């Protein structure tokens, strides 16, 4: 077969949008990374958080909202006491990001409702039955 005299076509390039990372996202990532790094060096604190979590999960159905709120306050307080370089209000602000990492990485052997943080922040929806997965 004779080589084609046509020049090869240039593959069209796609114009992708530029990815912009906000300062708030960078702050959230830095705070979460610092907390997880601190927890990796502090197994006693992880054990205390696991005990708090076990207490919150074992609360009766009627007390789930109060237990979730108490869990959030207690864990945030323990982490804020252990962290020296991050202010407590920033730890509270980014609670949902780093708390999910703690619950999924360090406390995997406990049964956990997937939306315990939702309950702590907003409470259950009225008129709907809460279900656990």
Secondary structure as the mmCIF struct_conf table of DSSP 4:
data_model
#
loop_
_struct_conf.conf_type_id
_struct_conf.id
_struct_conf.beg_label_comp_id
_struct_conf.beg_label_asym_id
_struct_conf.beg_label_seq_id
_struct_conf.end_label_comp_id
_struct_conf.end_label_asym_id
_struct_conf.end_label_seq_id
HELX_LH_PP_P HELX_LH_PP_P1 UNK A 2 UNK A 4
BEND BEND1 UNK A 6 UNK A 6
HELX_LH_PP_P HELX_LH_PP_P2 UNK A 7 UNK A 14
HELX_LH_PP_P HELX_LH_PP_P3 UNK A 16 UNK A 19
HELX_RH_AL_P HELX_RH_AL_P1 UNK A 23 UNK A 40
TURN_TY1_P TURN_TY1_P1 UNK A 41 UNK A 41
HELX_RH_AL_P HELX_RH_AL_P2 UNK A 43 UNK A 57
TURN_TY1_P TURN_TY1_P2 UNK A 58 UNK A 58
BEND BEND2 UNK A 59 UNK A 59
HELX_RH_3T_P HELX_RH_3T_P1 UNK A 61 UNK A 63
HELX_RH_AL_P HELX_RH_AL_P3 UNK A 64 UNK A 82
BEND BEND3 UNK A 84 UNK A 86
HELX_RH_AL_P HELX_RH_AL_P4 UNK A 88 UNK A 93
TURN_TY1_P TURN_TY1_P3 UNK A 94 UNK A 94
HELX_RH_AL_P HELX_RH_AL_P5 UNK A 95 UNK A 101
HELX_RH_PI_P HELX_RH_PI_P1 UNK A 102 UNK A 106
TURN_TY1_P TURN_TY1_P4 UNK A 108 UNK A 109
BEND BEND4 UNK A 110 UNK A 110
TURN_TY1_P TURN_TY1_P5 UNK A 114 UNK A 115
HELX_RH_AL_P HELX_RH_AL_P6 UNK A 116 UNK A 122
HELX_LH_PP_P HELX_LH_PP_P4 UNK A 124 UNK A 125
TURN_TY1_P TURN_TY1_P6 UNK A 126 UNK A 127
BEND BEND5 UNK A 128 UNK A 128
#
